[in-house]
């Protein structure tokens, strides 16, 4: 079966190659019956000073507080399958406590394909004192866009209020440093990965500014094989 993933499709782009299944992520123009979503786009051509000013004041405060911790940011710009598996294990622990879908075989395969095309970047923040991984961000990138595919921390696994506060600061610090990383990489746009019905997640994302924009995502099957694969994926997602 052939699978083609299409990211950030823009008006006027050439037709896609034929495939059994085409996955669309955050197309900036409608495609057939794809699902319409909203996302936040941050303009990375702005100065660092302006980007910082666009943050919510409490977010700016937490980013300043991050310097008091022994945080270490790790950017994996040439990830391996082992890196994906490490992230998958971390994310699935996160998913248990957040009522969201786990990262399964279908998602791992998508990330493997992104490795092959050199379009996947993984970042994580580590507590240097304990060597504990505090959070992950996974991105799809091209020359223009940095798209947040996954974000996870173990905030809900912690009971101690001090630990929860540290993870809250770490999550914001990681995202901010990633924004600056992609700006330095000369990407033009940082895509927050969509606004959801979860008010806590959407509020967190909106702390970083950006412009609310409509995008379109989903899968299109062009053969019986593709339709069967989509059907199987739907069944697996329903089972969790």
C-alpha positions as semicolon CSV with decimal commas, in nm:
position;residue;x (nm);y (nm);z (nm)
1;X;0,000;0,000;0,000
2;X;0,127;0,347;-0,083
3;X;0,076;0,633;0,159
4;X;0,146;0,999;0,081
5;X;0,145;1,258;0,357
6;X;0,075;1,617;0,255
7;X;0,152;1,892;0,502
8;X;0,060;2,261;0,490
9;X;-0,096;2,244;0,142
10;X;-0,127;2,593;-0,001
11;X;-0,333;2,740;-0,282
12;X;-0,173;2,689;-0,622
13;X;0,045;2,391;-0,533
14;X;0,077;2,115;-0,790
15;X;-0,145;1,802;-0,770
16;X;-0,029;1,521;-0,542
17;X;0,105;1,191;-0,677
18;X;-0,139;0,901;-0,686
19;X;-0,153;0,681;-0,374
20;X;-0,387;0,441;-0,198
21;X;-0,412;0,680;0,095
22;X;-0,333;1,051;0,129
23;X;-0,300;1,215;0,468
24;X;-0,352;1,589;0,492
25;X;-0,228;1,790;0,789
26;X;-0,316;2,155;0,826
27;X;-0,383;2,230;0,462
28;X;-0,432;2,603;0,422
29;X;-0,700;2,548;0,160
30;X;-1,004;2,312;0,164
31;X;-0,962;1,965;0,012
32;X;-1,277;1,764;-0,058
33;X;-1,440;1,662;0,272
34;X;-1,151;1,720;0,513
35;X;-1,226;1,834;0,863
36;X;-1,201;2,208;0,922
37;X;-1,005;2,309;1,232
38;X;-0,857;2,621;1,381
39;X;-0,496;2,670;1,478
40;X;-0,263;2,943;1,597
41;X;0,010;3,061;1,361
42;X;0,302;3,255;1,506
43;X;0,493;3,482;1,268
44;X;0,860;3,391;1,314
45;X;0,976;3,687;1,107
46;X;0,899;3,906;1,409
47;X;1,188;4,007;1,632
48;X;1,259;3,804;1,946
49;X;1,164;4,112;2,146
50;X;0,822;4,130;1,977
51;X;0,762;3,756;2,014
52;X;0,833;3,786;2,386
53;X;0,601;4,085;2,410
54;X;0,323;3,882;2,244
55;X;0,331;3,627;2,527
56;X;0,088;3,649;2,816
57;X;0,253;3,833;3,106
58;X;0,234;3,529;3,338
59;X;0,400;3,318;3,068
60;X;0,684;3,570;3,039
61;X;0,721;3,552;3,417
62;X;0,745;3,171;3,414
63;X;1,003;3,177;3,135
64;X;1,217;3,411;3,345
65;X;1,173;3,178;3,644
66;X;1,298;2,884;3,434
67;X;1,654;3,015;3,466
68;X;1,644;2,920;3,836
69;X;1,612;2,551;3,745
70;X;1,869;2,314;3,600
71;X;1,673;2,267;3,278
72;X;1,844;2,127;2,971
73;X;1,688;2,150;2,625
74;X;1,770;1,872;2,382
75;X;1,702;1,913;2,010
76;X;1,708;1,590;1,810
77;X;1,713;1,707;1,449
78;X;1,809;1,367;1,308
79;X;1,594;1,133;1,516
80;X;1,617;0,755;1,504
81;X;1,355;0,485;1,547
82;X;1,483;0,444;1,904
83;X;1,409;0,815;1,969
84;X;1,055;0,764;1,841
85;X;1,005;0,462;2,069
86;X;1,131;0,658;2,371
87;X;0,886;0,936;2,290
88;X;0,602;0,687;2,232
89;X;0,650;0,535;2,578
90;X;0,656;0,879;2,740
91;X;0,353;0,999;2,544
92;X;0,141;0,693;2,618
93;X;0,194;0,741;2,992
94;X;0,075;1,100;2,940
95;X;-0,226;0,978;2,737
96;X;-0,350;0,756;3,021
97;X;-0,414;1,060;3,237
98;X;-0,541;1,305;2,978
99;X;-0,820;1,107;2,810
100;X;-0,655;1,122;2,471
101;X;-0,558;0,863;2,210
102;X;-0,233;0,674;2,252
103;X;0,052;0,695;2,003
104;X;0,009;0,367;1,818
105;X;0,162;0,181;1,526
106;X;-0,004;0,407;1,267
107;X;0,144;0,719;1,430
108;X;0,487;0,559;1,464
109;X;0,480;0,471;1,094
110;X;0,399;0,833;1,009
111;X;0,698;0,951;1,210
112;X;0,922;0,691;1,045
113;X;0,822;0,829;0,705
114;X;0,899;1,180;0,827
115;X;1,246;1,065;0,931
116;X;1,302;0,929;0,582
117;X;1,208;1,264;0,428
118;X;1,410;1,458;0,688
119;X;1,100;1,641;0,814
120;X;1,086;1,530;1,179
121;X;1,239;1,710;1,478
122;X;1,202;1,601;1,841
123;X;1,277;1,827;2,136
124;X;1,266;1,752;2,505
125;X;1,341;1,919;2,834
126;X;1,538;1,738;3,102
127;X;1,588;1,808;3,471
128;X;1,967;1,823;3,484
129;X;1,970;1,747;3,857
130;X;1,786;1,414;3,826
131;X;1,819;1,343;3,452
132;X;1,440;1,306;3,441
133;X;1,269;1,388;3,111
134;X;1,003;1,648;3,191
135;X;0,843;1,704;2,852
136;X;0,851;1,639;2,480
137;X;0,759;1,826;2,163
138;X;0,754;1,659;1,820
139;X;0,752;1,869;1,503
140;X;0,691;1,831;1,133
141;X;0,902;2,085;0,947
142;X;0,967;2,211;0,599
143;X;1,149;2,523;0,483
144;X;0,864;2,751;0,594
145;X;0,661;2,587;0,870
146;X;0,730;2,425;1,205
147;X;0,419;2,229;1,300
148;X;0,366;2,097;1,654
149;X;0,261;1,735;1,602
150;X;0,281;1,615;1,964
151;X;0,329;1,774;2,302
152;X;0,346;1,587;2,630
153;X;0,447;1,624;2,993
154;X;0,382;1,416;3,303
155;X;0,218;1,704;3,492
156;X;-0,087;1,496;3,586
157;X;0,130;1,212;3,715
158;X;0,272;1,435;3,988
159;X;0,101;1,485;4,323
160;X;0,344;1,725;4,485
161;X;0,259;2,091;4,421
162;X;0,627;2,184;4,387
163;X;0,677;1,922;4,117
164;X;0,364;2,039;3,937
165;X;0,486;2,398;3,939
166;X;0,826;2,293;3,803
167;X;0,660;2,100;3,517
168;X;0,433;2,395;3,439
169;X;0,738;2,619;3,404
170;X;0,930;2,353;3,209
171;X;0,652;2,309;2,952
172;X;0,635;2,681;2,879
173;X;1,011;2,717;2,872
174;X;1,047;2,430;2,624
175;X;0,785;2,575;2,391
176;X;0,942;2,921;2,406
177;X;1,290;2,789;2,335
178;X;1,150;2,586;2,044
179;X;0,994;2,898;1,896
180;X;1,333;3,068;1,910
181;X;1,504;2,757;1,769
182;X;1,281;2,752;1,462
183;X;1,316;3,128;1,420
184;X;1,694;3,082;1,420
185;X;1,649;2,800;1,169
186;X;1,479;3,057;0,941
187;X;1,136;2,897;0,945
188;X;0,869;3,156;0,877
189;X;0,572;3,017;1,069
190;X;0,524;2,825;1,394
191;X;0,197;2,628;1,386
192;X;0,066;2,542;1,733
193;X;-0,091;2,222;1,602
194;X;-0,455;2,319;1,639
195;X;-0,697;2,449;1,899
196;X;-0,910;2,178;2,059
197;X;-1,228;2,151;2,263
198;X;-1,007;2,107;2,571
199;X;-1,012;2,454;2,723
200;X;-0,695;2,397;2,927
201;X;-0,489;2,298;2,622
202;X;-0,627;2,579;2,406
203;X;-0,569;2,836;2,679
204;X;-0,211;2,716;2,718
205;X;-0,145;2,758;2,346
206;X;-0,305;3,101;2,333
207;X;-0,065;3,224;2,601
208;X;0,198;3,240;2,324
209;X;0,012;3,476;2,093
210;X;-0,036;3,409;1,724
211;X;-0,316;3,449;1,474
212;X;-0,617;3,216;1,472
213;X;-0,636;3,054;1,128
214;X;-0,859;2,790;0,964
215;X;-0,688;2,472;0,840
216;X;-0,804;2,136;0,704
217;X;-0,688;1,788;0,805
218;X;-0,779;1,424;0,751
219;X;-0,731;1,129;0,518
220;X;-0,850;1,063;0,166
221;X;-0,862;0,707;0,029
222;X;-0,838;0,662;-0,347
223;X;-0,857;0,280;-0,358
224;X;-1,023;-0,012;-0,184
225;X;-0,696;-0,087;-0,001
226;X;-0,684;0,269;0,129
227;X;-1,045;0,251;0,247
228;X;-0,975;-0,074;0,434
229;X;-0,674;0,081;0,606
230;X;-0,882;0,380;0,714
231;X;-1,154;0,149;0,842
232;X;-0,900;-0,049;1,046
233;X;-0,752;0,270;1,189
234;X;-1,097;0,391;1,294
235;X;-1,169;0,065;1,476
236;X;-0,836;0,080;1,662
237;X;-0,895;0,441;1,770
238;X;-1,240;0,353;1,904
239;X;-1,090;0,072;2,111
240;X;-0,817;0,306;2,239
